[in-house]
Structure formats: C-alpha cells, structure tokens
Amino acid sequence: MTGAPETRCGFVALIGEPNAGKSTLLNAMVGAKVSIVTHKVQTTRARIRGIAMEGASQLVFVDTPGLFRPRRRLDRAMVAAAWGGAADADVIVLLIEAHRGLTEGVGAILAGLGEHLPAGRKVALAINKIDRVKAEALLGLAAEANAARDFAATFMISAERGHGVADLRRWLAGEVPPGPWLYPEDQLADLPLRLLAAETTREKLTLRLHQELPYELTVETEGWEERKDGSVRIDQVVYVARDGHKGIALGPKGATIKAIGQAAREELKAFLGREVHLFLTVKVRPNWLDEAERYGEMGLDFPKEG
C-alpha cells in the first residue's frame, strides 16, 4: 500500500520588464486577484506573494516589481526588491512578451541573471501574449532566447487567457524542493490584510488618475477596526507629493476620491467576504519619496543613497 505523495514547497519568482504580464500570470496561477493589475508600468511595488496548490506541491509566488533602469530612489528600491526576490527563490520564471521579443531591457535582465543569481539556480522562460504573433515567430523567438541563455524549460503562454498556465504550474510543482507546506492549504497570499487593502485602493487610484500622478502617491492603512457586527472599518491615508495633486485626487467636490473609495470598498468586500466601511483621507507630504517609513509600509527596503 503506497502512502500519500511527498509534499513539496518552494518559492517561485516571476521576473521581467514592466508590463510583461507578471501580475496577470500570478493571478492566473493562484486563481484569485492577489496582485494589482493596471495598464500603468511600475505598478507592483512590494514583493507580493500568491500561493497556489498543484497536487502535493505548494507554490509560493513572489511577484517582483518590473526590472527597468532606475532613476529615482523609489525606482532603486523596486529594482533591488526584484533582484532580491529572484535570488531568494527556488525557481525563477522570466516572462517576455511575444510581440516585443528580446528587447534591450530583456537583454539587460539576461545579463543580470548571471550577476545576481546563485550558480545552478533554475530559470524557466515563459513567452507571454502568444496570441499576438504567428507560430513561426514564436519558435524563432524561443530559439533566440535559448541561445542567449540555457533555460531549464520554455513555455508558450497567454496569462490573460489562461493558455499554457496549467502546464507551467505543473512543471513548477515538480521543480520545487521536497518539504512541508509553509501555509494553510486554503490561503491565497501572505500579504498582511492592511497592506492588501492599501494596494487595492492604490490600484483604483492608478486606474482613475493618469500620467505621472500615480507614481507620486502612496496609500497607507492607518486604522483597522473589527466591529461586533462582523464588518470592518478601514481608515486609509492617500499621500501625494504636491498640493495640486491633492486637488486632482479629490476631484470636483470630492467626487473622484468618493468614486475611488466606492470601487475599493466593493472589491475589499468581495475579497474579505464581509461588509467594509472604508474612509479615505488625502494628505500632502512633499518628501514622502524620501521617507524610510513610507517604504517600510510598502514592504520595500529603503535605499540609503540619495
């Protein structure tokens, strides 16, 4: 009589350029929305983990910020978090876009893999958005990428449509090391709920507002009150860098922030499965991008150099 299959558990880092589809892939892997997805680049700041079960394997995904050339202190913190997440992972998946191919940015990431990763670390290639190009072009891109680096495996996927995602998840399940599960079977993410709530509101702000403003704001959950009726009261502060930004975030007679709060409340209510009372305040903090405490609230390390 054979016993239960051996349990496996490991960390999987998704890396790639901004907007390559890492957050969409993570959400498809986990089967729930745990990482914010917007059309803006550099949306993911913190190393958000999503957890997926595949057979007897538990896959803990590290959704890293996109790798790009850093210009500001926040950029440097995000890039450091991305490489740190990759270096700590058991398996890495490099995501590239089928229609963009081996861009200069992908080339820089390929060079960085040798520089930042321990020797022998397994890296798989996932070519995303395959519905945008013809089969011959896909095969050519796969050959070109594998000539640049010897990948452990190559997958053709569409994270948005779910094509190829199950194959990638099954492969990862066999690659993570044997060991006990780190989280309960029904847990989706290890992100603290306060941070998850802040990320949800920041997503709504990013979708509603445009141009540079989303990168000049951050959201923090200041209060979390469990009420006797089973509902929760969440108080959040939206920090912006300039007085003009406060007016944009509030909108005419507060209409914009009210709509953002309503959208965030509905999503949090669905995610938490209970009534949510969400209160948003907009405050101006001209130097929040240079405050270590703000970075800590986002789960990032504060870069020391200016």
Summary of the structure (lengths in Angstrom):
residues: 306
radius of gyration: 20.1
end to end distance: 63.0
largest distance: 70.7
contacts: 983
relative contact order: 0.15
helix: 41%
strand: 24%
